[in-house]
Amino acid sequence: MTSLPSGSDQGGSAERRVPLVCARCGVPAPAPHPATWACSVEDGTPRYFCAACSRDNLRAIEGRLDSNGW
């Protein structure tokens, strides 16, 4: 017999997702979250950027990559 994930057979509530908002311009991400958004971890905190802000700042984003990421 297969069990459901912990708590799911107990009538518990589903996991709530925090809506994503672009860290630069503040536009909310449509659901489901688009693959065109960029994620950057800065000081241990993930920051998300919409496609427009990612495109506009591509050189700055690429400039922070290690050379093995080129």
N, C-alpha and C positions, 0 to 999 in steps of 0.2 A: 504494500500500500504506500502511496506517495503522499507526503504531507505538504501542505501549503506553507509558504514562508512564515516565520515566527509572527504570531499575533494575527495573521490573516484569517484563521479559522475561529477566532474569538470574537469576531464582529468589530474589530478595531477599525479606526479610520485609516484611509489610505495616506501614504506619505504626501505631504504638501510640498510643492515645488515653489521656490522663491522666484518671482518673475525677474527675468534678466532685463537690465537697463544699460544702455551704452554709457561707459564711464566718461566719455568725452562730451557727447552731445545730449545725453539723457533720453534718447528715443527708446521706447520699450520694444523688446523683441517679440515678434509674433510667436504664437504657439503652434506647432512644436518649434523648438529653438532651431533657427536656420544654421546650416553648415557654413554659410558665408561669413559668419561672425568670427572674430579673432578673440583668443583668450591669452592674456598675459599674466604671469604670476609675478607680482611686485611686492617685495618685503613679505613674502609668504601668503599674500592675499590675491586670489584670482580677480582679474579685472577683464570685463568683456567689452568689445568694441564692435559697433555695427559695420556692415560692409562699406558704407560710404566713408566713415572715419578711418577704417583700415586701409582703403584705397588711397585716401588723401595723405596718409602718414606712412606709406609703405617703406620709404627709405629709412625713416627713423626706426621702424620696427625691425627691418632687416639689419640695420646697423648694430643692433644689440645681440644678434645671433652669434654663436661661436662659429668659427670658420668651418667646422665639420657639418654645420647645418645649412651651408650654402649649397 
